[in-house]
Amino acid sequence: MTDSSLVSPPASILPNLAILRARVTYRLLDPTMLPPYKGALLRGGFGYAFQRAACPSACWGHSDQCKAGMICPYRWVFETPRPPGAAHLHDLQDVPRPFVIEPPLDHKRDYAAGDALEFGLTLIGRGIDYLPYFLVGFEELGKAGLGRDHAKAKLERVEALEPFRPIGRPIYQDGRTLDTGDLPTLRIADVTAPADALPPDLRLTLRTPLRVKARGIFIEQLDLAAVVQAACWRLAALAAFHGDPWEFDYRPVVEAARQVVVERPEIHWVDWERTSTRETQPRQMTLGGIMGSANLRGVPPAVRTILLAGNVVHIGKAAVFGHGWVEVAHL
């Protein structure tokens, strides 16, 4: 990749990866108190509900002992096998899931019966093929109940959103799946055009905790090169496991990010806890990260493209919970 391609990047800078964005709406049937950050609440219970929708009861909680010859939807989504020929990902410990839950950002805690709980869902690559299981899984999660009180909720509506727009069409309404044909998907490479249209001076906002490592430790201040590298690494892993392999040397893009001037950073570390129930005994886990904003001066198109792609698929660790939600906009 040459310096000139960093100025005007080709569409092939991004992998061949399909994206479907949706808006999910629950209607609370019971009053309850929910945690301020709801990514783990929705992701944790949803995994159980998805498995019950996709697998026979003998497999519930014992997917590792499944004797089925074909890999079921649950294992494709939550225990994705490593593809052949992915030697470059040999040290990848956490296989990326083909979906992201984008929790509401209002941090509301007290819910009365009749209140709505709305959040985003992004399906990535082959994850789109399992949309019906996602719908049934969220329906069952509402029936099982949300939070420690197991407050019942009705899955009221799911809308497939138009690319880059907050509007869409319903694909689920009040217990009934509607037409899911011709979904308004986008290719991740489609972010290249809006990235080119952005100015070189931008405002970067970390909407949810960002967990990115540099030299083996989590960054506590904004390191744009580390963020861009983490975004490229996630795109490569998502493409390898859920799309088509991405043959792209992104090191020059990371180096270009080092040259960007970061001004007025207002960054702080936020600790966030969740309860893991994957082991025999539930245990508390801390998944903190940085939040805040900064001005970026002189951002080349290739770096803008990677940041916009990161806005879609999220960046860093715990992205499936909604972590690593970055936003770039005009100053």
SULDA-V969918 format. One record per backbone hydrogen bond with DSSP energy under -0.5 kcal/mol. NH is the residue of the N-H (numbers start at 1). CO is the residue of the C=O. Records with the same first field share a line. If there is no record, write none. Layout:
NH = CO + CO
//
This chain:
6 = 2 + 3
7 = 3
8 = 4
13 = 10
14 = 11
17 = 15
19 = 186
20 = 123
22 = 121
23 = 159
24 = 119
25 = 157
26 = 117
27 = 154
28 = 26 + 115
29 = 152
30 = 152
32 = 111
34 = 109
38 = 36
42 = 38
43 = 39
44 = 40
45 = 41
46 = 42
47 = 43
48 = 44
49 = 45
50 = 46
51 = 47
52 = 48
53 = 49
54 = 50
55 = 51
59 = 56
60 = 56 + 57
62 = 59
65 = 62
66 = 63
76 = 72
77 = 73
78 = 74
79 = 75
86 = 83
89 = 86
90 = 87
92 = 89
93 = 91
95 = 93
100 = 122
101 = 320
102 = 100 + 120
103 = 101
111 = 32 + 109
114 = 28
115 = 112
117 = 26
119 = 24
120 = 102
121 = 22
122 = 100
123 = 20 + 121
124 = 98
125 = 18
126 = 242
127 = 124
128 = 125
129 = 126
130 = 127
131 = 128
133 = 130
134 = 130
135 = 131
136 = 132
137 = 133
138 = 134
139 = 135
140 = 136
141 = 137
142 = 138
143 = 139
144 = 140
145 = 141
146 = 151
150 = 147
151 = 146
153 = 142
154 = 27
155 = 153
156 = 25 + 154
157 = 25
158 = 172
159 = 23
160 = 169
161 = 21 + 159
162 = 167
165 = 162
169 = 160
171 = 158
172 = 158
173 = 176
174 = 156
175 = 155
176 = 173
178 = 171
185 = 183
186 = 19
188 = 17
190 = 187
191 = 188
192 = 189
193 = 190
194 = 190
195 = 191
196 = 192
197 = 193
198 = 194 + 195
202 = 200 + 296
203 = 329
204 = 202 + 294
205 = 203 + 327
206 = 292
207 = 205 + 325
208 = 325
210 = 290
211 = 209
212 = 210
214 = 217
217 = 214
219 = 212
224 = 222
227 = 223
228 = 224
229 = 225
230 = 226
231 = 227
232 = 228
233 = 229
234 = 230
235 = 231
236 = 232
237 = 233
238 = 234
239 = 235
240 = 236
241 = 237
242 = 238
243 = 239
244 = 16
247 = 245
248 = 246
250 = 248
254 = 250
255 = 251
256 = 252
257 = 253
258 = 254
259 = 255 + 256
260 = 257
261 = 297
262 = 260
263 = 261 + 295
266 = 293
268 = 291
270 = 289
274 = 285
276 = 274 + 283
282 = 280
283 = 276
285 = 274
287 = 272 + 285
289 = 270
290 = 210
291 = 268
292 = 206
293 = 266
294 = 204
295 = 263
296 = 202
297 = 261
299 = 200
300 = 298
302 = 6
303 = 300
304 = 300
305 = 301
306 = 302
307 = 303
308 = 304
309 = 305
310 = 306
311 = 307
312 = 308
313 = 309
314 = 310
315 = 324
317 = 211
319 = 316
321 = 318
322 = 319
323 = 318
324 = 209
326 = 324
327 = 205
329 = 203
331 = 201
//
